[in-house]
């Protein structure tokens, strides 16, 4: 290999290394755990037409953004998880002031236990 060819090869390698080092590493796309992904899908199917997940957004029912924090304070004898679960299974049990009881009474009957757990887990994850 000629001296010129070696110099060009070294220069090309140096440029390649310099270019790849200046690029920021790709940030991986966060993925939901399987139960949360299932809950999000079920939420979209059964709940999102009435409940927003963004704060200060009302569709029909109250926004569920940060509901885990609010639910923890609504019924002192219940955990937030129990409150959210009962709100799905018995929608008339807890009606947020300023809203009518419009939740479908049969939603809990249409979900199996795994689906209910997935929706509750997803709702509890909303910030």
LUMKOLGU-749264 format. One record per atom (N, C-alpha, C, O): y, x, z; atom name; residue number from 1. Coordinates in nm, 4 decimals, always signed. Example, Ala and Ser with C-alpha at 12.3 -4.5 7.8 and 13.67 -1.06 7.14 Angstrom:
2
{{-0.5690,+1.3190,+0.7800},'N',1}
{{-0.4500,+1.2300,+0.7800},'CA',1}
{{-0.3300,+1.3200,+0.7800},'C',1}
{{-0.3319,+1.4236,+0.8465},'O',1}
{{-0.2250,+1.2850,+0.7080},'N',2}
{{-0.1060,+1.3670,+0.7140},'CA',2}
{{+0.0030,+1.2900,+0.7870},'C',2}
{{+0.1138,+1.3409,+0.8039},'O',2}
This chain:
127
{{-0.1167,+0.0856,+0.0000},'N',1}
{{+0.0000,+0.0000,+0.0000},'CA',1}
{{+0.1229,+0.0903,+0.0000},'C',1}
{{+0.1306,+0.1860,+0.0770},'O',1}
{{+0.2156,+0.0602,-0.0837},'N',2}
{{+0.3352,+0.1440,-0.0950},'CA',2}
{{+0.4239,+0.1257,+0.0284},'C',2}
{{+0.4137,+0.0283,+0.1030},'O',2}
{{+0.5087,+0.2223,+0.0449},'N',3}
{{+0.5998,+0.2196,+0.1592},'CA',3}
{{+0.6917,+0.0987,+0.1513},'C',3}
{{+0.7214,+0.0378,+0.2541},'O',3}
{{+0.7362,+0.0636,+0.0356},'N',4}
{{+0.8248,-0.0525,+0.0145},'CA',4}
{{+0.7509,-0.1817,+0.0477},'C',4}
{{+0.8059,-0.2705,+0.1128},'O',4}
{{+0.6257,-0.1919,+0.0026},'N',5}
{{+0.5461,-0.3127,+0.0292},'CA',5}
{{+0.5222,-0.3285,+0.1786},'C',5}
{{+0.5304,-0.4393,+0.2315},'O',5}
{{+0.4920,-0.2164,+0.2480},'N',6}
{{+0.4720,-0.2225,+0.3932},'CA',6}
{{+0.6001,-0.2654,+0.4642},'C',6}
{{+0.5956,-0.3441,+0.5588},'O',6}
{{+0.7114,-0.2150,+0.4198},'N',7}
{{+0.8401,-0.2509,+0.4806},'CA',7}
{{+0.8681,-0.3996,+0.4631},'C',7}
{{+0.9137,-0.4667,+0.5557},'O',7}
{{+0.8402,-0.4499,+0.3437},'N',8}
{{+0.8598,-0.5928,+0.3187},'CA',8}
{{+0.7650,-0.6772,+0.4034},'C',8}
{{+0.8033,-0.7825,+0.4543},'O',8}
{{+0.6414,-0.6304,+0.4181},'N',9}
{{+0.5433,-0.7022,+0.4994},'CA',9}
{{+0.5879,-0.7047,+0.6461},'C',9}
{{+0.5804,-0.8090,+0.7111},'O',9}
{{+0.6331,-0.5934,+0.6972},'N',10}
{{+0.6815,-0.5863,+0.8356},'CA',10}
{{+0.8032,-0.6772,+0.8532},'C',10}
{{+0.8132,-0.7487,+0.9529},'O',10}
{{+0.8943,-0.6749,+0.7582},'N',11}
{{+1.0129,-0.7591,+0.7637},'CA',11}
{{+0.9748,-0.9064,+0.7621},'C',11}
{{+1.0303,-0.9855,+0.8384},'O',11}
{{+0.8807,-0.9444,+0.6759},'N',12}
{{+0.8363,-1.0835,+0.6677},'CA',12}
{{+0.7715,-1.1272,+0.7994},'C',12}
{{+0.7959,-1.2381,+0.8469},'O',12}
{{+0.6888,-1.0397,+0.8586},'N',13}
{{+0.6252,-1.0718,+0.9870},'CA',13}
{{+0.7300,-1.0863,+1.0962},'C',13}
{{+0.7225,-1.1779,+1.1781},'O',13}
{{+0.8261,-0.9975,+1.0977},'N',14}
{{+0.9321,-1.0033,+1.1982},'CA',14}
{{+1.0107,-1.1341,+1.1863},'C',14}
{{+1.0411,-1.1977,+1.2872},'O',14}
{{+1.0433,-1.1738,+1.0640},'N',15}
{{+1.1178,-1.2976,+1.0410},'CA',15}
{{+1.0343,-1.4187,+1.0830},'C',15}
{{+1.0878,-1.5137,+1.1403},'O',15}
{{+0.9061,-1.4161,+1.0555},'N',16}
{{+0.8181,-1.5259,+1.0933},'CA',16}
{{+0.8131,-1.5410,+1.2452},'C',16}
{{+0.8229,-1.6517,+1.2982},'O',16}
{{+0.7979,-1.4285,+1.3140},'N',17}
{{+0.7950,-1.4318,+1.4605},'CA',17}
{{+0.9285,-1.4801,+1.5145},'C',17}
{{+0.9316,-1.5619,+1.6064},'O',17}
{{+1.0379,-1.4317,+1.4597},'N',18}
{{+1.1707,-1.4699,+1.5072},'CA',18}
{{+1.1947,-1.6190,+1.4865},'C',18}
{{+1.2529,-1.6843,+1.5732},'O',18}
{{+1.1520,-1.6728,+1.3757},'N',19}
{{+1.1720,-1.8153,+1.3470},'CA',19}
{{+1.0886,-1.9034,+1.4386},'C',19}
{{+1.1368,-2.0056,+1.4873},'O',19}
{{+0.9650,-1.8647,+1.4620},'N',20}
{{+0.8797,-1.9486,+1.5454},'CA',20}
{{+0.9212,-1.9425,+1.6910},'C',20}
{{+0.8997,-2.0394,+1.7638},'O',20}
{{+0.9798,-1.8329,+1.7364},'N',21}
{{+1.0226,-1.8231,+1.8753},'CA',21}
{{+1.1493,-1.9028,+1.9007},'C',21}
{{+1.1722,-1.9446,+2.0142},'O',21}
{{+1.2311,-1.9254,+1.8017},'N',22}
{{+1.3559,-1.9971,+1.8233},'CA',22}
{{+1.3374,-2.1487,+1.8251},'C',22}
{{+1.4250,-2.2214,+1.8719},'O',22}
{{+1.2252,-2.1959,+1.7751},'N',23}
{{+1.2017,-2.3397,+1.7750},'CA',23}
{{+1.1639,-2.3863,+1.9140},'C',23}
{{+1.0869,-2.3204,+1.9840},'O',23}
{{+1.2186,-2.5007,+1.9539},'N',24}
{{+1.1833,-2.5581,+2.0839},'CA',24}
{{+1.0410,-2.6127,+2.0765},'C',24}
{{+1.0014,-2.6691,+1.9745},'O',24}
{{+0.9649,-2.5964,+2.1826},'N',25}
{{+0.8287,-2.6500,+2.1801},'CA',25}
{{+0.8325,-2.8025,+2.1710},'C',25}
{{+0.9193,-2.8678,+2.2288},'O',25}
{{+0.7389,-2.8558,+2.0992},'N',26}
{{+0.7322,-3.0008,+2.0823},'CA',26}
{{+0.7010,-3.0667,+2.2161},'C',26}
{{+0.6127,-3.0222,+2.2894},'O',26}
{{+0.7742,-3.1730,+2.2470},'N',27}
{{+0.7499,-3.2483,+2.3694},'CA',27}
{{+0.6438,-3.3531,+2.3394},'C',27}
{{+0.6610,-3.4342,+2.2484},'O',27}
{{+0.5350,-3.3522,+2.4144},'N',28}
{{+0.4312,-3.4514,+2.3863},'CA',28}
{{+0.4809,-3.5921,+2.4181},'C',28}
{{+0.5578,-3.6127,+2.5120},'O',28}
{{+0.4365,-3.6864,+2.3396},'N',29}
{{+0.4710,-3.8254,+2.3615},'CA',29}
{{+0.3929,-3.8760,+2.4824},'C',29}
{{+0.2701,-3.8670,+2.4846},'O',29}
{{+0.4631,-3.9295,+2.5835},'N',30}
{{+0.3888,-3.9782,+2.6994},'CA',30}
{{+0.3019,-4.0973,+2.6614},'C',30}
{{+0.3411,-4.1818,+2.5809},'O',30}
{{+0.1861,-4.1022,+2.7194},'N',31}
{{+0.0970,-4.2137,+2.6949},'CA',31}
{{+0.0686,-4.2834,+2.8269},'C',31}
{{+0.0707,-4.2211,+2.9331},'O',31}
{{+0.0425,-4.4115,+2.8194},'N',32}
{{+0.0100,-4.4888,+2.9379},'CA',32}
{{-0.1373,-4.4724,+2.9712},'C',32}
{{-0.2209,-4.4532,+2.8828},'O',32}
{{-0.1671,-4.4803,+3.0981},'N',33}
{{-0.3066,-4.4838,+3.1413},'CA',33}
{{-0.3705,-4.6076,+3.0792},'C',33}
{{-0.2997,-4.7040,+3.0502},'O',33}
{{-0.5016,-4.6079,+3.0580},'N',34}
{{-0.5670,-4.7216,+2.9919},'CA',34}
{{-0.5357,-4.8575,+3.0548},'C',34}
{{-0.5110,-4.9545,+2.9831},'O',34}
{{-0.5365,-4.8654,+3.1884},'N',35}
{{-0.5083,-4.9943,+3.2524},'CA',35}
{{-0.3645,-5.0382,+3.2256},'C',35}
{{-0.3396,-5.1561,+3.2003},'O',35}
{{-0.2702,-4.9451,+3.2310},'N',36}
{{-0.1305,-4.9799,+3.2037},'CA',36}
{{-0.1105,-5.0184,+3.0580},'C',36}
{{-0.0331,-5.1092,+3.0277},'O',36}
{{-0.1791,-4.9503,+2.9682},'N',37}
{{-0.1692,-4.9852,+2.8255},'CA',37}
{{-0.2230,-5.1259,+2.8021},'C',37}
{{-0.1638,-5.2037,+2.7273},'O',37}
{{-0.3353,-5.1585,+2.8661},'N',38}
{{-0.3907,-5.2935,+2.8536},'CA',38}
{{-0.2931,-5.3945,+2.9143},'C',38}
{{-0.2699,-5.5009,+2.8568},'O',38}
{{-0.2364,-5.3613,+3.0299},'N',39}
{{-0.1406,-5.4505,+3.0949},'CA',39}
{{-0.0176,-5.4742,+3.0105},'C',39}
{{+0.0323,-5.5865,+3.0030},'O',39}
{{+0.0320,-5.3692,+2.9466},'N',40}
{{+0.1490,-5.3828,+2.8593},'CA',40}
{{+0.1172,-5.4748,+2.7423},'C',40}
{{+0.1984,-5.5595,+2.7051},'O',40}
{{-0.0009,-5.4576,+2.6848},'N',41}
{{-0.0411,-5.5421,+2.5719},'CA',41}
{{-0.0536,-5.6879,+2.6167},'C',41}
{{-0.0064,-5.7781,+2.5475},'O',41}
{{-0.1164,-5.7113,+2.7309},'N',42}
{{-0.1319,-5.8480,+2.7823},'CA',42}
{{+0.0037,-5.9070,+2.8218},'C',42}
{{+0.0287,-6.0256,+2.8004},'O',42}
{{+0.0902,-5.8245,+2.8789},'N',43}
{{+0.2243,-5.8693,+2.9138},'CA',43}
{{+0.2974,-5.9162,+2.7882},'C',43}
{{+0.3604,-6.0220,+2.7876},'O',43}
{{+0.2882,-5.8364,+2.6820},'N',44}
{{+0.3533,-5.8732,+2.5559},'CA',44}
{{+0.3006,-6.0063,+2.5033},'C',44}
{{+0.3758,-6.0866,+2.4482},'O',44}
{{+0.1732,-6.0282,+2.5208},'N',45}
{{+0.1087,-6.1499,+2.4718},'CA',45}
{{+0.1416,-6.2727,+2.5570},'C',45}
{{+0.1666,-6.3804,+2.5030},'O',45}
{{+0.1418,-6.2576,+2.6879},'N',46}
{{+0.1524,-6.3730,+2.7778},'CA',46}
{{+0.2863,-6.3879,+2.8497},'C',46}
{{+0.3209,-6.4985,+2.8913},'O',46}
{{+0.3615,-6.2810,+2.8650},'N',47}
{{+0.4770,-6.2849,+2.9561},'CA',47}
{{+0.6113,-6.2530,+2.8908},'C',47}
{{+0.7148,-6.3038,+2.9339},'O',47}
{{+0.6103,-6.1696,+2.7879},'N',48}
{{+0.7348,-6.1152,+2.7322},'CA',48}
{{+0.8228,-6.2196,+2.6653},'C',48}
{{+0.9416,-6.1948,+2.6445},'O',48}
{{+0.7683,-6.3352,+2.6311},'N',49}
{{+0.8530,-6.4369,+2.5699},'CA',49}
{{+0.9492,-6.4978,+2.6715},'C',49}
{{+1.0482,-6.5601,+2.6331},'O',49}
{{+0.9211,-6.4806,+2.8006},'N',50}
{{+1.0085,-6.5351,+2.9050},'CA',50}
{{+1.0681,-6.4286,+2.9972},'C',50}
{{+1.1764,-6.4490,+3.0520},'O',50}
{{+1.0000,-6.3160,+3.0151},'N',51}
{{+1.0447,-6.2126,+3.1090},'CA',51}
{{+1.0777,-6.0836,+3.0370},'C',51}
{{+0.9956,-6.0299,+2.9626},'O',51}
{{+1.1987,-6.0340,+3.0597},'N',52}
{{+1.2401,-5.9046,+3.0056},'CA',52}
{{+1.1924,-5.7938,+3.0979},'C',52}
{{+1.1677,-5.8171,+3.2163},'O',52}
{{+1.1794,-5.6741,+3.0445},'N',53}
{{+1.1469,-5.5572,+3.1258},'CA',53}
{{+1.2689,-5.4671,+3.1426},'C',53}
{{+1.2617,-5.3657,+3.2120},'O',53}
{{+1.3797,-5.5027,+3.0804},'N',54}
{{+1.5053,-5.4305,+3.0956},'CA',54}
{{+1.5848,-5.4969,+3.2076},'C',54}
{{+1.5817,-5.6190,+3.2231},'O',54}
{{+1.6558,-5.4158,+3.2851},'N',55}
{{+1.7357,-5.4726,+3.3932},'CA',55}
{{+1.8511,-5.5543,+3.3372},'C',55}
{{+1.8994,-5.5291,+3.2268},'O',55}
{{+1.8933,-5.6506,+3.4139},'N',56}
{{+2.0069,-5.7376,+3.3796},'CA',56}
{{+1.9886,-5.8116,+3.2486},'C',56}
{{+2.0865,-5.8437,+3.1812},'O',56}
{{+1.8637,-5.8390,+3.2115},'N',57}
{{+1.8358,-5.9159,+3.0906},'CA',57}
{{+1.7538,-6.0377,+3.1292},'C',57}
{{+1.6463,-6.0255,+3.1879},'O',57}
{{+1.8051,-6.1540,+3.0962},'N',58}
{{+1.7341,-6.2778,+3.1260},'CA',58}
{{+1.7001,-6.3444,+2.9941},'C',58}
{{+1.7874,-6.3669,+2.9103},'O',58}
{{+1.5727,-6.3758,+2.9763},'N',59}
{{+1.5296,-6.4514,+2.8588},'CA',59}
{{+1.5182,-6.5974,+2.9025},'C',59}
{{+1.6008,-6.6803,+2.8643},'O',59}
{{+1.4175,-6.6284,+2.9812},'N',60}
{{+1.4004,-6.7603,+3.0431},'CA',60}
{{+1.3855,-6.7419,+3.1934},'C',60}
{{+1.4540,-6.8060,+3.2731},'O',60}
{{+1.2938,-6.6521,+3.2298},'N',61}
{{+1.2716,-6.6196,+3.3705},'CA',61}
{{+1.3435,-6.4919,+3.4057},'C',61}
{{+1.4053,-6.4285,+3.3201},'O',61}
{{+1.3355,-6.4538,+3.5327},'N',62}
{{+1.4056,-6.3315,+3.5742},'CA',62}
{{+1.3474,-6.2059,+3.5103},'C',62}
{{+1.2297,-6.2016,+3.4743},'O',62}
{{+1.4315,-6.1043,+3.4971},'N',63}
{{+1.3851,-5.9750,+3.4481},'CA',63}
{{+1.2865,-5.9174,+3.5484},'C',63}
{{+1.3029,-5.9344,+3.6693},'O',63}
{{+1.1851,-5.8499,+3.4988},'N',64}
{{+1.0864,-5.7896,+3.5868},'CA',64}
{{+1.1087,-5.6402,+3.6059},'C',64}
{{+1.0253,-5.5718,+3.6652},'O',64}
{{+1.2196,-5.5901,+3.5567},'N',65}
{{+1.2543,-5.4505,+3.5799},'CA',65}
{{+1.2737,-5.4290,+3.7295},'C',65}
{{+1.3527,-5.4994,+3.7924},'O',65}
{{+1.2032,-5.3337,+3.7862},'N',66}
{{+1.2152,-5.3040,+3.9281},'CA',66}
{{+1.1571,-5.4095,+4.0202},'C',66}
{{+1.1889,-5.4120,+4.1391},'O',66}
{{+1.0727,-5.4963,+3.9675},'N',67}
{{+1.0196,-5.6062,+4.0487},'CA',67}
{{+0.9384,-5.5567,+4.1676},'C',67}
{{+0.9348,-5.6244,+4.2704},'O',67}
{{+0.8740,-5.4425,+4.1577},'N',68}
{{+0.7954,-5.3912,+4.2705},'CA',68}
{{+0.8834,-5.3707,+4.3929},'C',68}
{{+0.8403,-5.3989,+4.5048},'O',68}
{{+1.0049,-5.3224,+4.3742},'N',69}
{{+1.0966,-5.3030,+4.4863},'CA',69}
{{+1.1426,-5.4368,+4.5428},'C',69}
{{+1.1469,-5.4545,+4.6646},'O',69}
{{+1.1765,-5.5296,+4.4566},'N',70}
{{+1.2218,-5.6615,+4.5031},'CA',70}
{{+1.1077,-5.7395,+4.5666},'C',70}
{{+1.1269,-5.8053,+4.6688},'O',70}
{{+0.9900,-5.7329,+4.5072},'N',71}
{{+0.8756,-5.8087,+4.5577},'CA',71}
{{+0.8366,-5.7615,+4.6969},'C',71}
{{+0.7891,-5.8402,+4.7787},'O',71}
{{+0.8563,-5.6358,+4.7230},'N',72}
{{+0.8232,-5.5806,+4.8544},'CA',72}
{{+0.9086,-5.6432,+4.9641},'C',72}
{{+0.8686,-5.6453,+5.0805},'O',72}
{{+1.0261,-5.6943,+4.9273},'N',73}
{{+1.1185,-5.7528,+5.0240},'CA',73}
{{+1.1149,-5.9056,+5.0267},'C',73}
{{+1.1643,-5.9664,+5.1216},'O',73}
{{+1.0578,-5.9676,+4.9252},'N',74}
{{+1.0613,-6.1145,+4.9151},'CA',74}
{{+0.9774,-6.1841,+5.0215},'C',74}
{{+1.0231,-6.2807,+5.0826},'O',74}
{{+0.8568,-6.1371,+5.0440},'N',75}
{{+0.7657,-6.1968,+5.1412},'CA',75}
{{+0.7176,-6.0865,+5.2349},'C',75}
{{+0.6259,-6.0122,+5.1999},'O',75}
{{+0.7774,-6.0744,+5.3529},'N',76}
{{+0.7459,-5.9622,+5.4425},'CA',76}
{{+0.5978,-5.9477,+5.4779},'C',76}
{{+0.5518,-5.8364,+5.5033},'O',76}
{{+0.5236,-6.0559,+5.4800},'N',77}
{{+0.3821,-6.0487,+5.5174},'CA',77}
{{+0.2929,-6.0093,+5.3997},'C',77}
{{+0.1714,-5.9974,+5.4161},'O',77}
{{+0.3507,-5.9890,+5.2820},'N',78}
{{+0.2731,-5.9551,+5.1627},'CA',78}
{{+0.3192,-5.8219,+5.1057},'C',78}
{{+0.4361,-5.7848,+5.1161},'O',78}
{{+0.2241,-5.7505,+5.0450},'N',79}
{{+0.2624,-5.6312,+4.9697},'CA',79}
{{+0.3224,-5.6761,+4.8369},'C',79}
{{+0.3050,-5.7908,+4.7957},'O',79}
{{+0.3916,-5.5870,+4.7719},'N',80}
{{+0.4492,-5.6193,+4.6405},'CA',80}
{{+0.3382,-5.6567,+4.5423},'C',80}
{{+0.3538,-5.7491,+4.4625},'O',80}
{{+0.2266,-5.5847,+4.5486},'N',81}
{{+0.1138,-5.6121,+4.4598},'CA',81}
{{+0.0624,-5.7549,+4.4822},'C',81}
{{+0.0393,-5.8284,+4.3862},'O',81}
{{+0.0449,-5.7936,+4.6074},'N',82}
{{-0.0024,-5.9293,+4.6386},'CA',82}
{{+0.0973,-6.0347,+4.5913},'C',82}
{{+0.0581,-6.1397,+4.5404},'O',82}
{{+0.2256,-6.0063,+4.6084},'N',83}
{{+0.3301,-6.0994,+4.5658},'CA',83}
{{+0.3259,-6.1220,+4.4144},'C',83}
{{+0.3307,-6.2357,+4.3674},'O',83}
{{+0.3169,-6.0136,+4.3401},'N',84}
{{+0.3139,-6.0252,+4.1935},'CA',84}
{{+0.1871,-6.0983,+4.1504},'C',84}
{{+0.1921,-6.1862,+4.0643},'O',84}
{{+0.0753,-6.0628,+4.2091},'N',85}
{{-0.0505,-6.1286,+4.1737},'CA',85}
{{-0.0453,-6.2784,+4.2032},'C',85}
{{-0.0858,-6.3597,+4.1201},'O',85}
{{+0.0039,-6.3144,+4.3204},'N',86}
{{+0.0122,-6.4571,+4.3533},'CA',86}
{{+0.1129,-6.5287,+4.2639},'C',86}
{{+0.0934,-6.6458,+4.2313},'O',86}
{{+0.2181,-6.4621,+4.2245},'N',87}
{{+0.3171,-6.5227,+4.1351},'CA',87}
{{+0.2551,-6.5593,+4.0007},'C',87}
{{+0.2996,-6.6533,+3.9347},'O',87}
{{+0.1530,-6.4853,+3.9608},'N',88}
{{+0.0832,-6.5157,+3.8358},'CA',88}
{{-0.0197,-6.6262,+3.8588},'C',88}
{{-0.0306,-6.7193,+3.7791},'O',88}
{{-0.0945,-6.6153,+3.9673},'N',89}
{{-0.2016,-6.7121,+3.9940},'CA',89}
{{-0.1491,-6.8469,+4.0417},'C',89}
{{-0.2066,-6.9507,+4.0092},'O',89}
{{-0.0416,-6.8462,+4.1178},'N',90}
{{+0.0191,-6.9690,+4.1705},'CA',90}
{{+0.1694,-6.9649,+4.1449},'C',90}
{{+0.2471,-6.9390,+4.2368},'O',90}
{{+0.2102,-6.9898,+4.0232},'N',91}
{{+0.3506,-6.9698,+3.9854},'CA',91}
{{+0.4510,-7.0485,+4.0694},'C',91}
{{+0.5647,-7.0041,+4.0854},'O',91}
{{+0.4128,-7.1617,+4.1224},'N',92}
{{+0.5060,-7.2405,+4.2026},'CA',92}
{{+0.5231,-7.1886,+4.3442},'C',92}
{{+0.6116,-7.2352,+4.4158},'O',92}
{{+0.4415,-7.0942,+4.3864},'N',93}
{{+0.4475,-7.0437,+4.5237},'CA',93}
{{+0.5795,-6.9719,+4.5519},'C',93}
{{+0.6349,-6.9851,+4.6610},'O',93}
{{+0.6295,-6.8974,+4.4560},'N',94}
{{+0.7541,-6.8228,+4.4747},'CA',94}
{{+0.8417,-6.8420,+4.3516},'C',94}
{{+0.8154,-6.7842,+4.2461},'O',94}
{{+0.9437,-6.9217,+4.3652},'N',95}
{{+1.0367,-6.9421,+4.2541},'CA',95}
{{+1.1662,-6.8704,+4.2917},'C',95}
{{+1.2267,-6.8989,+4.3951},'O',95}
{{+1.2068,-6.7789,+4.2080},'N',96}
{{+1.3276,-6.7006,+4.2327},'CA',96}
{{+1.4479,-6.7949,+4.2296},'C',96}
{{+1.4627,-6.8736,+4.1360},'O',96}
{{+1.5341,-6.7872,+4.3319},'N',97}
{{+1.6539,-6.8723,+4.3334},'CA',97}
{{+1.7341,-6.8586,+4.2039},'C',97}
{{+1.7558,-6.7485,+4.1533},'O',97}
{{+1.7765,-6.9711,+4.1531},'N',98}
{{+1.8533,-6.9737,+4.0288},'CA',98}
{{+1.7691,-6.9950,+3.9047},'C',98}
{{+1.8226,-7.0052,+3.7944},'O',98}
{{+1.6359,-7.0019,+3.9218},'N',99}
{{+1.5445,-7.0226,+3.8095},'CA',99}
{{+1.4570,-7.1444,+3.8373},'C',99}
{{+1.4241,-7.1742,+3.9521},'O',99}
{{+1.4205,-7.2132,+3.7310},'N',100}
{{+1.3281,-7.3262,+3.7422},'CA',100}
{{+1.1854,-7.2750,+3.7377},'C',100}
{{+1.1593,-7.1663,+3.6862},'O',100}
{{+1.0936,-7.3532,+3.7915},'N',101}
{{+0.9512,-7.3188,+3.7884},'CA',101}
{{+0.8953,-7.3567,+3.6516},'C',101}
{{+0.8440,-7.4670,+3.6327},'O',101}
{{+0.9056,-7.2655,+3.5583},'N',102}
{{+0.8604,-7.2900,+3.4210},'CA',102}
{{+0.7374,-7.2084,+3.3832},'C',102}
{{+0.6905,-7.2164,+3.2697},'O',102}
{{+0.6848,-7.1301,+3.4767},'N',103}
{{+0.5667,-7.0485,+3.4440},'CA',103}
{{+0.4476,-7.1389,+3.4181},'C',103}
{{+0.4298,-7.2399,+3.4862},'O',103}
{{+0.3664,-7.1034,+3.3205},'N',104}
{{+0.2468,-7.1846,+3.2934},'CA',104}
{{+0.1511,-7.1808,+3.4126},'C',104}
{{+0.1170,-7.0738,+3.4630},'O',104}
{{+0.1095,-7.2961,+3.4554},'N',105}
{{+0.0202,-7.3074,+3.5714},'CA',105}
{{-0.1183,-7.2495,+3.5441},'C',105}
{{-0.1880,-7.2104,+3.6378},'O',105}
{{-0.1588,-7.2434,+3.4188},'N',106}
{{-0.2957,-7.2016,+3.3869},'CA',106}
{{-0.3072,-7.0553,+3.3447},'C',106}
{{-0.4146,-7.0131,+3.3018},'O',106}
{{-0.2016,-6.9778,+3.3552},'N',107}
{{-0.2081,-6.8384,+3.3114},'CA',107}
{{-0.3165,-6.7626,+3.3869},'C',107}
{{-0.3942,-6.6891,+3.3259},'O',107}
{{-0.3227,-6.7793,+3.5168},'N',108}
{{-0.4234,-6.7099,+3.5956},'CA',108}
{{-0.5652,-6.7478,+3.5578},'C',108}
{{-0.6571,-6.6673,+3.5729},'O',108}
{{-0.5836,-6.8684,+3.5093},'N',109}
{{-0.7169,-6.9145,+3.4686},'CA',109}
{{-0.7569,-6.8603,+3.3315},'C',109}
{{-0.8755,-6.8538,+3.2990},'O',109}
{{-0.6585,-6.8218,+3.2519},'N',110}
{{-0.6879,-6.7679,+3.1183},'CA',110}
{{-0.7184,-6.6191,+3.1209},'C',110}
{{-0.7652,-6.5636,+3.0215},'O',110}
{{-0.6924,-6.5543,+3.2333},'N',111}
{{-0.7144,-6.4104,+3.2455},'CA',111}
{{-0.8392,-6.3840,+3.3279},'C',111}
{{-0.8653,-6.4532,+3.4263},'O',111}
{{-0.9165,-6.2834,+3.2874},'N',112}
{{-1.0269,-6.2435,+3.3757},'CA',112}
{{-0.9695,-6.1453,+3.4779},'C',112}
{{-0.8528,-6.1074,+3.4683},'O',112}
{{-1.0493,-6.1045,+3.5741},'N',113}
{{-1.0028,-6.0184,+3.6817},'CA',113}
{{-0.9456,-5.8865,+3.6333},'C',113}
{{-0.8442,-5.8397,+3.6851},'O',113}
{{-1.0094,-5.8265,+3.5348},'N',114}
{{-0.9615,-5.6993,+3.4800},'CA',114}
{{-0.8257,-5.7166,+3.4121},'C',114}
{{-0.7377,-5.6316,+3.4252},'O',114}
{{-0.8096,-5.8263,+3.3403},'N',115}
{{-0.6825,-5.8516,+3.2727},'CA',115}
{{-0.5715,-5.8777,+3.3747},'C',115}
{{-0.4599,-5.8280,+3.3595},'O',115}
{{-0.6023,-5.9552,+3.4779},'N',116}
{{-0.5038,-5.9814,+3.5826},'CA',116}
{{-0.4614,-5.8504,+3.6492},'C',116}
{{-0.3424,-5.8252,+3.6679},'O',116}
{{-0.5589,-5.7679,+3.6844},'N',117}
{{-0.5283,-5.6385,+3.7463},'CA',117}
{{-0.4419,-5.5527,+3.6547},'C',117}
{{-0.3512,-5.4838,+3.7014},'O',117}
{{-0.4696,-5.5565,+3.5255},'N',118}
{{-0.3938,-5.4757,+3.4293},'CA',118}
{{-0.2486,-5.5233,+3.4200},'C',118}
{{-0.1566,-5.4416,+3.4180},'O',118}
{{-0.2279,-5.6545,+3.4143},'N',119}
{{-0.0905,-5.7068,+3.4080},'CA',119}
{{-0.0159,-5.6721,+3.5357},'C',119}
{{+0.0985,-5.6269,+3.5308},'O',119}
{{-0.0802,-5.6930,+3.6503},'N',120}
{{-0.0139,-5.6621,+3.7774},'CA',120}
{{+0.0206,-5.5132,+3.7832},'C',120}
{{+0.1309,-5.4777,+3.8248},'O',120}
{{-0.0699,-5.4267,+3.7429},'N',121}
{{-0.0434,-5.2824,+3.7439},'CA',121}
{{+0.0741,-5.2490,+3.6525},'C',121}
{{+0.1596,-5.1681,+3.6885},'O',121}
{{+0.0787,-5.3105,+3.5352},'N',122}
{{+0.1895,-5.2843,+3.4420},'CA',122}
{{+0.3212,-5.3326,+3.5009},'C',122}
{{+0.4207,-5.2602,+3.4983},'O',122}
{{+0.3225,-5.4540,+3.5539},'N',123}
{{+0.4462,-5.5085,+3.6124},'CA',123}
{{+0.4925,-5.4217,+3.7293},'C',123}
{{+0.6121,-5.3983,+3.7464},'O',123}
{{+0.3970,-5.3740,+3.8095},'N',124}
{{+0.4326,-5.2892,+3.9233},'CA',124}
{{+0.4882,-5.1538,+3.8780},'C',124}
{{+0.5571,-5.0868,+3.9550},'O',124}
{{+0.4596,-5.1136,+3.7561},'N',125}
{{+0.5077,-4.9846,+3.7053},'CA',125}
{{+0.6475,-4.9932,+3.6465},'C',125}
{{+0.7079,-4.8900,+3.6176},'O',125}
{{+0.7002,-5.1129,+3.6281},'N',126}
{{+0.8320,-5.1278,+3.5658},'CA',126}
{{+0.9407,-5.0791,+3.6600},'C',126}
{{+0.9461,-5.1184,+3.7765},'O',126}
{{+1.0261,-4.9939,+3.6085},'N',127}
{{+1.1342,-4.9377,+3.6913},'CA',127}
{{+1.2591,-5.0177,+3.6788},'C',127}
{{+1.3599,-4.9850,+3.7414},'O',127}
